């Protein structure tokens, strides 16, 4: 049995109860096979695969908070500090009822490679809670955030671990978390990113993941002699990533015809009215079904279905495992040219393979959605310098980083004889830098 197979079997046996984490490890290992096999002796001696699949530490804690009726409620909080070989741990906090240790470990593991790909000095981590901000009052969200930070503050710091937003953690939650950190520690430091502009946040952070995704899509299409102008685009989700992906797609001449949330999806043949989606989601915190109330010419469907619509480009921007094998078959049947992930691991391994085998240009989230964490890295730099850069300055840096990521993953895939396999390219490019740093720093 090869070294890679051996470690994979060990991880599968040890963490058989963590399906999302194992899915991420399998996907990464499979595409890294050529690199690992080439360096097998060294990596085995250094126990690289054993070390890279075991977090530096994982913290789990009780989060008690008082609801509006005066009752004490209890959630579970997590922070997984996965790997800090190339910089302080960095990664978001997810607040969603589906959060558990397996989900946080999968996200933290992916984050290690993603952060490496940005070219910025950031290690990987992730955290969150099974708390659901939906339907809670502002005061309840604040009570939860204050309690969560009262425990988390012990483990984070501007040079140690810098959390950010993710599903369910937006500007409001980051504000409450930051306020509590400052209150407990007395430190005014860049310990969180995604902060408001008036207290150390960076311009473009809100737009960064969605804009960055489209900068990468643009570069990918350009490299294949094509462009976004006039293309029909499918987007799933209606959160931070989806909204700003739609905005940039429209700015670049694409026609976005779908968006969704966890209850249903809309199809607007005339192109999505983004101002309306923003009003529903960012202002009213409502459901995507309300789109049809305002625009009766659009279609609304309960449940899933975005990927059944014919289009040139598909951008899954909601959550993990939302693009399944049957969706991939529909997309291919309808002639899709490119699928680029805005969310983390939205495409199952089976669906990814089907898309690749059928000639679809496929870019995994760790490369295509890295614009968010890259801009968080830029926010950290601004906080350290105590400076604020202009929108244009940050946007130009983001564009440069996304272009660089595309070129790196394309080159890494080509170097190992897998030109056009961007999954392999992203894993190889992200992995090599982290591994070199781990070897240089010795056994730890
Ligand atoms: P938001 O919470 O802003 O939005 C998430 C969207 O996805 C909502 O429309 C939500 O619908 C929908 N959604 C969530 N869970 C499900 C589900 N189980 N089934 C169907 N739809 C669902 O999150 P973000 O936009 O920030 O994050 C989206 C994805 O992008 C995640 O995978 C995240 O990890 C990833 N990501 C985010 C980054 C960022 O900067 N924000 C950076 C890199 C990756 P509803 O409102 O009904 O729950």
Boltz pocket constraint, residues with backbone or C-beta under 6 A from the ligand:
constraints:
  - pocket:
      binder: B
      contacts: [[A, 165], [A, 166], [A, 167], [A, 168], [A, 169], [A, 205], [A, 209], [A, 237], [A, 238], [A, 239], [A, 240], [A, 241], [A, 242], [A, 260], [A, 261], [A, 262], [A, 263], [A, 286], [A, 317], [A, 318], [A, 319], [A, 320], [A, 322], [A, 342], [A, 343], [A, 344], [A, 345], [A, 369], [A, 370], [A, 372], [A, 373]]
      max_distance: 6.0
